[in-house]
């Protein structure tokens, strides 16, 4: 008991000594025992209010740093003309003549017409399996019961069969060299992008296509003639076609019709300091910050697809046969497709709001590298007006309407340095603290303690030394002699 009391007494003395000597404002008035108790209580309350004020300022500064670190602005100067055409993905869709021909090859010349609808559902599968469920459930018709991915590959047209002519405003080009095969959850597609053209340029290919607008020449345009009908998806470079693509970004080609899509684009530029912020602060991901299993680069659409794959595996223990980068044994058979159809409303309506009702909740952030675009006009004309010798069944052209006159910029308004300045200002205003105060506090905590202090070191500057010392006595320990 005596040792404990002695320890507590020394600790109290050390704290009193620190309060009497610290550079933090107000504490020395509390530690000075000769002051009236009312004055010491006044300074105690004043210090408490100052610390509360500092705490409030710290909390507000930290919250602003975490939640409001970036801001969007619109710039109309220094555009550098780096905005390109959006990426173009062409996905075969409802190709009636081709589908009928393949149905005869698979089921025979004389087969139940309902099998054509079953084949259509599997070939352009989007989650619904009405005919597969109604026609194949009674066992009267022999329907395919599995291996749907191989079935679709045999039905969907190859690039050489489907893309019959590709042009720019100046010349033709090899479709299958510039339109890269792409696995998507809406089926196999062919994608033309600025990223692929850059790869061709880096490889030394002479026929790479420059998509950056030039004031001295015509605006870039890509035209494609198709042997059938297709859905044409417009998207950013790292995005992919998926079931929830906005209808404004999808165009369905028509037989004997040439569609001319005029697009307006706005580039989104990022502040160089944006990468210094955490993903939570900037609320977006760069392509190389990929945490997905189904994509080489991060994008919002790929994140939704990856989320849907996990949900399909959880609900039905299999995935759609269109799901990219999945093993054949993971693809659904007949029972699995019926299971996906059962949960179609849940799987087809993803949301990022955990409190949302009914839909699949996906923790997906937008991409930091993005391109904002709008299809401002679609002009339709007879296919005979398409400028190529061999007239295709349908055709589409995507071109810039005009040179961009503005761009969005994501800027950092509260960086790490701003956070340090804000907290330092609050500490100086309310506490009179500085960086040296932190060093002083560290030295007190680790350089002194109850066990390392003598009684003499516990004296405050106002303590008077009692008694006298003989001039012949040796100097006290720890005190230098004063020589005249």
C-alpha positions in Angstrom: 0.0 0.0 0.0 2.9 2.3 0.8 4.6 1.6 -2.4 1.5 2.3 -4.4 0.9 5.6 -2.6 4.5 6.6 -3.2 4.2 5.7 -6.9 1.1 7.7 -7.3 2.6 10.6 -5.5 5.6 10.7 -7.8 3.4 10.3 -10.9 1.3 13.3 -9.7 4.4 15.3 -9.2 5.7 14.5 -12.7 2.3 15.5 -14.2 2.3 18.7 -12.2 5.9 19.4 -13.4 4.9 18.9 -17.0 1.8 21.1 -16.7 4.0 23.8 -15.2 6.6 23.7 -18.0 4.6 22.7 -21.1 4.1 25.1 -23.9 0.5 24.2 -24.2 -1.5 27.4 -23.2 -3.2 27.6 -19.9 -1.9 24.5 -18.1 0.7 26.3 -16.1 -2.0 28.4 -14.4 -3.6 25.1 -13.3 -0.4 23.6 -11.9 0.7 26.7 -9.9 -0.4 25.9 -6.3 0.0 29.5 -5.1 -2.9 30.6 -7.3 -6.3 30.9 -5.8 -8.5 27.8 -6.3 -11.1 29.8 -8.2 -8.5 31.0 -10.7 -7.2 27.5 -11.2 -10.8 26.2 -11.8 -11.4 29.0 -14.3 -8.3 28.0 -16.3 -9.4 24.3 -16.0 -12.7 25.1 -17.6 -11.1 27.4 -20.2 -8.7 24.6 -21.2 -11.5 22.1 -21.3 -13.5 24.4 -23.7 -10.4 24.9 -25.8 -9.8 21.1 -26.1 -13.5 20.6 -27.0 -13.2 23.3 -29.7 -10.1 21.6 -31.1 -11.8 18.2 -31.1 -14.8 19.7 -33.1 -12.5 21.3 -35.6 -10.4 18.2 -36.0 -13.5 16.1 -36.6 -14.9 18.5 -39.2 -11.6 18.7 -41.0 -11.1 15.0 -41.1 -14.7 14.4 -42.3 -14.2 17.0 -45.0 -10.9 15.3 -46.0 -12.6 11.9 -46.2 -15.9 12.9 -47.8 -15.4 16.0 -49.8 -11.8 15.8 -51.1 -12.6 16.2 -54.8 -14.7 18.5 -57.0 -15.8 18.5 -60.6 -15.3 21.6 -62.7 -15.9 22.4 -66.4 -13.0 23.7 -68.4 -13.4 25.5 -71.8 -9.7 26.3 -72.3 -6.6 24.2 -72.9 -8.5 21.2 -74.3 -5.6 19.8 -76.2 -8.0 18.0 -78.5 -7.4 14.6 -77.0 -11.0 13.4 -77.0 -11.6 10.5 -79.2 -14.6 8.5 -80.5 -16.1 6.2 -77.9 -15.3 2.5 -78.2 -17.7 0.6 -80.5 -18.8 -3.0 -79.7 -20.9 -4.9 -82.2 -22.9 -7.8 -80.9 -25.0 -10.0 -83.2 -28.6 -9.9 -82.3 -31.8 -11.6 -83.6 -30.1 -12.5 -86.9 -33.2 -14.3 -88.2 -31.9 -15.8 -91.5 -28.6 -17.0 -89.9 -30.5 -18.5 -86.9 -33.0 -20.4 -89.1 -30.1 -21.9 -91.1 -28.3 -23.0 -88.0 -31.5 -24.5 -86.5 -31.9 -26.8 -89.5 -28.3 -27.9 -89.2 -28.6 -28.7 -85.5 -32.2 -30.1 -85.2 -32.7 -31.3 -88.8 -34.7 -30.0 -91.7 -38.0 -31.2 -90.2 -38.1 -30.1 -86.6 -40.6 -28.5 -84.2 -40.7 -24.7 -84.9 -40.6 -24.1 -81.1 -37.0 -25.3 -81.2 -36.1 -22.2 -83.2 -37.3 -20.1 -80.3 -35.4 -22.2 -77.8 -32.3 -21.7 -79.9 -32.9 -18.0 -80.1 -33.2 -17.7 -76.3 -29.9 -19.6 -75.8 -28.1 -17.8 -78.6 -29.1 -14.3 -77.3 -29.6 -15.2 -73.7 -30.4 -12.3 -71.4 -31.6 -14.1 -68.3 -35.1 -15.1 -69.5 -35.9 -18.7 -70.5 -39.6 -18.7 -71.3 -39.5 -21.0 -74.3 -36.9 -23.3 -72.8 -39.1 -23.7 -69.7 -42.4 -24.1 -71.5 -41.3 -26.2 -74.5 -38.7 -28.4 -72.9 -40.3 -29.1 -69.6 -42.9 -31.7 -70.7 -40.4 -34.0 -72.3 -42.3 -34.2 -75.6 -39.7 -32.3 -77.5 -36.0 -33.2 -77.4 -34.2 -30.0 -76.3 -30.6 -29.4 -75.7 -30.0 -30.0 -72.0 -26.5 -28.6 -71.5 -23.2 -27.6 -73.1 -24.8 -24.3 -74.1 -21.6 -22.4 -74.6 -20.4 -24.7 -77.3 -23.9 -24.6 -78.9 -23.8 -20.8 -79.0 -20.3 -20.8 -80.5 -21.6 -22.9 -83.4 -24.5 -20.6 -84.0 -23.1 -17.1 -83.6 -21.5 -15.8 -86.7 -17.7 -15.4 -86.9 -16.1 -12.1 -87.5 -15.4 -12.8 -91.2 -19.0 -13.9 -91.7 -20.6 -11.0 -89.9 -18.5 -7.9 -90.4 -18.3 -7.6 -94.2 -17.1 -4.0 -94.7 -15.4 -1.4 -92.5 -14.5 2.1 -93.5 -13.2 5.4 -92.3 -14.0 8.6 -94.2 -10.9 8.2 -96.3 -10.4 4.4 -96.8 -11.4 0.9 -96.0 -9.7 -1.3 -93.4 -9.6 -4.9 -92.2 -12.6 -5.4 -89.9 -11.3 -8.4 -88.0 -7.9 -6.8 -87.4 -9.4 -3.7 -85.8 -12.5 -5.2 -84.2 -11.2 -7.4 -81.4 -13.3 -10.4 -80.3 -14.6 -9.7 -76.8 -16.3 -11.9 -74.3 -19.3 -10.2 -72.6 -22.3 -11.3 -70.6 -24.5 -10.5 -73.7 -22.5 -12.9 -75.8 -19.4 -12.7 -78.1 -18.9 -9.2 -79.5 -16.4 -7.4 -81.6 -14.9 -4.2 -80.2 -13.2 -1.2 -81.9 -11.3 1.1 -79.4 -8.6 3.7 -79.3 -6.7 1.4 -76.9 -6.4 -1.3 -79.5 -5.4 1.2 -82.2 -2.6 2.4 -79.9 -1.4 -1.2 -79.6 -1.3 -1.5 -83.4 0.7 1.7 -83.6 3.2 0.5 -81.0 3.6 -2.8 -82.9 4.6 -0.8 -86.0 1.4 -1.4 -88.0 0.9 1.2 -90.7 -2.8 0.9 -90.9 -3.6 1.9 -87.4 -6.4 4.5 -87.2 -6.0 7.8 -85.5 -9.3 8.7 -83.7 -8.2 12.1 -82.3 -9.9 15.0 -84.1 -7.8 17.2 -86.2 -8.7 20.8 -87.0 -7.1 20.5 -90.4 -9.0 17.4 -91.5 -12.5 15.8 -91.2 -13.7 14.5 -87.9 -13.1 10.8 -87.3 -15.8 8.3 -88.3 -16.1 4.5 -88.3 -18.5 2.7 -90.6 -19.4 -1.0 -90.5 -21.5 -3.1 -92.9 -23.1 -6.2 -91.3 -24.3 -9.5 -92.7 -27.3 -9.4 -90.4 -28.6 -7.3 -87.5 -26.7 -6.4 -84.3 -26.8 -4.3 -81.2 -24.1 -1.5 -81.4 -22.8 -0.5 -78.0 -21.0 2.8 -77.4 -18.8 2.9 -74.2 -15.5 4.1 -72.7 -12.3 2.3 -73.5 -12.3 -0.1 -70.5 -16.1 -0.5 -70.2 -17.8 -3.5 -71.8 -21.3 -4.2 -73.0 -23.5 -5.7 -70.3 -27.2 -6.3 -69.6 -27.7 -3.0 -67.8 -26.2 -0.8 -70.5 -28.3 2.4 -70.9 -30.7 2.3 -73.8 -29.3 5.6 -75.1 -25.9 3.9 -75.5 -27.3 1.0 -77.6 -28.5 1.1 -81.2 -30.2 -1.8 -82.9 -29.4 -2.1 -86.6 -32.2 -2.8 -89.1 -32.3 -4.8 -92.3 -31.7 -2.6 -95.4 -31.2 0.5 -93.3 -28.0 2.6 -93.0 -27.9 4.4 -89.6 -25.6 7.4 -89.1 -24.9 8.1 -85.4 -23.5 11.5 -84.6 -21.9 11.6 -81.2 -20.9 14.4 -78.9 -18.1 13.6 -76.4 -16.7 15.3 -73.3 -13.4 14.1 -71.9 -13.0 13.6 -68.1 -9.5 14.7 -66.9 -8.1 13.9 -63.5 -5.9 16.0 -61.2 -2.4 14.5 -61.0 -2.7 14.5 -57.2 -5.9 12.3 -57.4 -3.9 9.1 -57.0 -2.6 10.3 -53.6 -6.2 10.0 -52.2 -7.7 6.7 -51.1 -10.3 5.0 -53.3 -12.9 5.8 -50.6 -12.0 9.5 -50.8 -12.1 9.9 -54.5 -15.0 7.5 -54.9 -13.7 6.0 -58.1 -11.1 3.4 -59.3 -8.4 3.7 -61.9 -8.2 0.8 -64.5 -5.1 -0.6 -62.9 -6.7 -0.8 -59.4 -8.5 -3.9 -60.5 -10.1 -6.2 -57.8 -12.2 -8.2 -60.2 -11.9 -11.8 -61.4 -13.5 -11.4 -64.8 -11.6 -8.4 -66.2 -8.0 -7.3 -66.8 -8.9 -3.7 -66.0 -11.4 -2.2 -63.6 -14.6 -0.6 -65.0 -18.0 -0.1 -63.6 -19.7 -2.4 -66.1 -17.1 -5.2 -65.4 -17.7 -4.8 -61.6 -21.5 -5.2 -62.1 -20.9 -8.4 -64.2 -18.5 -9.8 -61.6 -21.1 -9.1 -58.9 -23.8 -10.8 -61.0 -21.6 -13.8 -61.5 -21.1 -14.2 -57.7 -24.9 -13.9 -57.2 -25.6 -16.5 -59.9 -23.1 -19.0 -58.3 -24.7 -18.4 -54.8 -28.3 -18.8 -56.0 -28.0 -21.5 -58.7 -24.4 -22.9 -58.2 -23.7 -22.0 -61.9 -23.4 -19.0 -64.2 -24.7 -18.0 -67.5 -22.9 -19.6 -70.5 -22.0 -16.1 -71.7 -20.2 -15.1 -68.5 -16.6 -14.1 -69.5 -13.6 -15.9 -68.1 -15.5 -18.8 -66.6 -14.8 -22.5 -66.9 -17.2 -24.7 -68.9 -18.0 -26.7 -65.8 -19.3 -23.6 -64.2 -21.9 -22.9 -66.9 -25.5 -23.7 -66.2 -27.2 -26.7 -67.8 -31.0 -26.8 -68.3 -31.8 -26.8 -64.6 -29.4 -24.0 -64.0 -30.9 -21.8 -66.7 -34.4 -22.4 -65.2 -32.9 -21.3 -61.9 -31.5 -18.1 -63.4 -34.9 -17.4 -65.0 -36.5 -17.8 -61.6 -34.4 -15.1 -60.1 -34.3 -12.8 -63.2 -35.9 -9.8 -61.5 -33.3 -9.9 -58.7 -30.3 -10.5 -60.9 -31.2 -8.0 -63.6 -31.6 -5.0 -61.4 -28.3 -4.3 -59.6 -28.0 -1.3 -57.2 -25.2 0.2 -55.2 -27.5 1.2 -52.4 -27.5 -1.4 -49.6 -30.9 -0.1 -48.5 -32.4 -0.6 -52.0 -35.4 -2.9 -52.3 -35.3 -6.1 -54.3 -32.3 -5.6 -56.5 -28.9 -7.1 -56.4 -26.6 -5.0 -54.2 -23.2 -4.5 -55.8 -20.4 -2.5 -54.2 -19.2 -0.9 -57.5 -17.6 2.5 -58.0 -17.4 4.4 -61.2 -14.1 4.5 -63.2 -11.8 7.4 -62.7 -10.8 7.3 -66.4 -14.1 7.7 -68.3 -15.6 9.4 -71.3 -18.9 11.2 -71.3 -20.8 11.1 -74.6 -24.2 11.5 -76.0 -25.8 10.3 -79.3 -27.2 13.7 -80.4 -28.7 12.5 -83.7 -29.4 9.3 -85.7 -29.9 9.7 -89.4 -31.4 6.7 -91.3 -31.3 6.1 -95.0 -31.6 3.3 -97.5 -28.7 0.8 -97.4 -28.1 1.5 -101.1 -26.5 4.8 -100.0 -23.8 3.0 -98.0 -20.6 3.8 -99.9 -19.2 0.2 -100.5 -19.4 -2.1 -103.5 -20.8 -5.1 -101.7 -24.1 -4.1 -100.2 -24.6 -5.5 -96.7 -27.8 -6.4 -95.0 -27.4 -3.5 -92.5 -24.9 -0.8 -91.8 -24.0 1.7 -89.1 -21.6 4.6 -88.9 -20.4 6.4 -85.7 -18.8 9.8 -86.0 -18.1 12.9 -84.0 -20.6 15.7 -84.6 -18.1 18.4 -83.7 -14.8 19.1 -81.9 -15.3 19.2 -78.2 -15.4 22.7 -76.7 -15.3 21.7 -73.0 -14.1 19.0 -70.7 -14.8 17.9 -67.1 -12.0 17.9 -64.6 -11.8 16.1 -61.3 -9.7 18.2 -59.0 -8.4 17.6 -55.5 -9.7 20.4 -53.2 -8.5 18.8 -49.9 -5.2 16.9 -50.1 -3.0 15.5 -47.3 -1.2 18.8 -47.0 -4.5 20.7 -46.6 -5.4 18.3 -43.9 -2.1 18.9 -42.0 -2.5 22.7 -42.4 -6.1 22.6 -41.2 -5.4 20.5 -38.1 -2.2 22.5 -37.3 -4.2 25.7 -37.5 -6.8 24.4 -35.2 -4.2 23.1 -32.7 -2.4 26.5 -32.7 -5.7 28.5 -32.4 -7.2 26.5 -29.5 -4.2 25.0 -27.8 -1.2 27.0 -28.8 0.4 23.7 -29.9 3.0 23.2 -32.7 5.2 20.4 -34.0 7.7 21.1 -31.2 4.8 20.5 -28.7 4.6 17.0 -30.0 8.3 16.5 -29.5 8.0 17.8 -26.0 5.1 15.5 -25.2 7.0 12.5 -26.7 10.0 13.3 -24.6 7.8 13.5 -21.5 6.1 10.2 -22.1 9.2 8.2 -23.0 12.0 10.2 -21.5 10.7 10.6 -18.0 8.6 8.5 -15.6 7.9 7.9 -12.0 10.8 5.5 -11.6 13.3 7.8 -13.2 12.6 11.0 -11.3 14.4 12.1 -8.0 12.5 14.2 -5.5 14.5 17.2 -6.6 13.3 16.9 -10.2 9.7 17.0 -9.0 10.1 20.6 -7.8 8.3 23.2 -9.9 10.0 26.5 -10.9 8.2 28.3 -8.1 9.3 25.9 -5.3 11.8 27.6 -3.0 14.9 25.7 -1.9 15.0 25.6 1.9 18.2 25.4 4.0 21.7 26.7 3.3 24.7 25.0 2.0 28.2 25.4 3.5 30.7 26.7 1.0 33.1 23.9 1.9 30.5 21.2 1.3 30.6 19.5 -2.1 28.0 20.6 -4.7 24.7 18.8 -4.6 24.3 15.9 -7.1 23.1 17.1 -10.4 23.8 20.8 -9.6 26.7 22.7 -11.1 28.7 24.9 -8.7 28.5 28.7 -9.3 31.9 30.3 -9.5 32.4 34.0 -9.2 
